[in-house]
Amino acid sequence: MMFDFAIIGAGPAGSMAALQLAKLGYSVAVFEEHPSIGKPVRCAGLVSEHVIKMHNEGIINEIKGAVVVFPDGKEVVIGGDKTHAFVIDRYIFDASLAEKAMAAGAQYFLGRKIKKILEREYFEIEGIKARYIIGSDGPNSMVAERFNMGKIKFFNAIQGYGRYDVDEGFVKIFLSNEIAPGFFAWIIPAERARIGLATVKKNIRFYFNSFLKKIDAEVEEITAGLIPFGLRKLASKKVALAGDAAGQVKATSGGGIYAALMAASTLAKHAENFREYEKEYMVGVGKELKRCILIRKVLNKIGDRGLNKIAGIVEENIGLINKYGDIDYPSIVIKEILKRHPLKYTIQAMRIVG
């Protein structure tokens, strides 16, 4: 059987690409290694309004703000004025998106962990032929490795579910290299709080257990995974990457659903010209992802003392942050702050980084 597109991986990127391509009349085969779509869940499930506008299934809570805990214990409240984000059930989100793709004509092959792709005048995967390949197969992408799309680094992430007394409208973020070296820890309110952290360190269970002890919490259903850090090459002539496989994740927060859905939509727009997909994506969302990588590098360089100093800048600019803050475009609010106080904060930034 010959298909126009073979998509490896049925996460948000894979299923959105399948949906959009099938709507355009292309024949699409989607291969998913797990027997059911959306499981296991390895995601904090906090998304923006941008995501909900593209696919609004599985909403379980609205988030109006965040309580940011800095290394010295200082807490700064951001938001509170309106809905800034949503907590979703990733199983429902992913499964319903795949159902839409199937209804549009995409064919799904579940329980298929693809280990080999043959390349002739067409591609062959387990006896199925395709003209084009889309790799949306996660951080350790087989497609990226098979077609030499580049190497990236990773953060190690872990999360569990537990009962915790937290305001249901606010996420809680812990910035501290003692708690989560190189990244942060979180508590996201839902039916059961989602408690987790990510770090550059490998002994993640040590940091997770220490964090749970610090906040006096117990969790179950613990899952661990990788958060990509960096961008791979997005496309060659007939092969493209999208989502975690491409490294399309904000290095500031670890969120990647919006970037993945945008990649899938852009791919479908340039269905038979993948290099145009890469070009358009990188002047849009990709440019913001690069800025996020730079921000993360700076944050990791300044250490806890620098983070404590940033707390003051955040407090001074709560109004601007609440007005311009966008979890998918964090550089916007930084630009607005620097625009109003260019000399003051440039000098402070030099002192913090230096």
Rosetta blueprint (number, residue, H / E / L):
1 M L
2 M E
3 F E
4 D E
5 F E
6 A E
7 I E
8 I E
9 G L
10 A L
11 G L
12 P H
13 A H
14 G H
15 S H
16 M H
17 A H
18 A H
19 L H
20 Q H
21 L H
22 A H
23 K H
24 L L
25 G L
26 Y L
27 S L
28 V E
29 A E
30 V E
31 F E
32 E E
33 E L
34 H L
35 P L
36 S L
37 I L
38 G L
39 K L
40 P L
41 V L
42 R L
43 C L
44 A L
45 G L
46 L E
47 V E
48 S L
49 E H
50 H H
51 V H
52 I H
53 K H
54 M H
55 H L
56 N L
57 E L
58 G L
59 I E
60 I E
61 N E
62 E E
63 I E
64 K L
65 G E
66 A E
67 V E
68 V E
69 V E
70 F L
71 P L
72 D L
73 G L
74 K L
75 E E
76 V E
77 V E
78 I E
79 G E
80 G L
81 D L
82 K L
83 T L
84 H L
85 A E
86 F E
87 V E
88 I E
89 D L
90 R H
91 Y H
92 I H
93 F H
94 D H
95 A H
96 S H
97 L H
98 A H
99 E H
100 K H
101 A H
102 M H
103 A H
104 A L
105 G L
106 A L
107 Q E
108 Y E
109 F E
110 L E
111 G L
112 R L
113 K L
114 I L
115 K L
116 K L
117 I L
118 L E
119 E E
120 R L
121 E L
122 Y L
123 F E
124 E E
125 I E
126 E L
127 G L
128 I E
129 K E
130 A E
131 R E
132 Y E
133 I E
134 I E
135 G E
136 S L
137 D L
138 G L
139 P L
140 N L
141 S L
142 M H
143 V H
144 A H
145 E H
146 R H
147 F L
148 N L
149 M L
150 G L
151 K L
152 I L
153 K E
154 F E
155 F E
156 N E
157 A E
158 I E
159 Q E
160 G E
161 Y E
162 G E
163 R L
164 Y L
165 D L
166 V L
167 D L
168 E L
169 G L
170 F E
171 V E
172 K E
173 I E
174 F E
175 L L
176 S L
177 N L
178 E L
179 I L
180 A L
181 P L
182 G L
183 F L
184 F L
185 A E
186 W E
187 I E
188 I E
189 P L
190 A L
191 E L
192 R L
193 A E
194 R E
195 I E
196 G E
197 L E
198 A E
199 T E
200 V L
201 K L
202 K L
203 N L
204 I H
205 R H
206 F H
207 Y H
208 F H
209 N H
210 S H
211 F H
212 L H
213 K H
214 K H
215 I H
216 D L
217 A L
218 E L
219 V L
220 E E
221 E E
222 I E
223 T E
224 A E
225 G E
226 L E
227 I E
228 P E
229 F E
230 G L
231 L L
232 R L
233 K L
234 L L
235 A E
236 S L
237 K L
238 K L
239 V E
240 A E
241 L E
242 A L
243 G H
244 D H
245 A H
246 A H
247 G L
248 Q L
249 V L
250 K L
251 A L
252 T L
253 S L
254 G L
255 G L
256 G L
257 I H
258 Y H
259 A H
260 A H
261 L H
262 M H
263 A H
264 A H
265 S H
266 T H
267 L H
268 A H
269 K H
270 H L
271 A L
272 E L
273 N L
274 F H
275 R H
276 E H
277 Y H
278 E H
279 K H
280 E H
281 Y H
282 M H
283 V H
284 G L
285 V H
286 G H
287 K H
288 E H
289 L H
290 K H
291 R H
292 C H
293 I H
294 L H
295 I H
296 R H
297 K H
298 V H
299 L H
300 N H
301 K H
302 I H
303 G H
304 D H
305 R H
306 G H
307 L H
308 N H
309 K H
310 I H
311 A H
312 G H
313 I H
314 V H
315 E H
316 E H
317 N L
318 I H
319 G H
320 L H
321 I H
322 N H
323 K H
324 Y H
325 G L
326 D L
327 I L
328 D L
329 Y L
330 P L
331 S H
332 I H
333 V H
334 I H
335 K H
336 E H
337 I H
338 L H
339 K H
340 R H
341 H L
342 P H
343 L H
344 K H
345 Y H
346 T H
347 I H
348 Q H
349 A H
350 M H
351 R H
352 I H
353 V H
354 G L
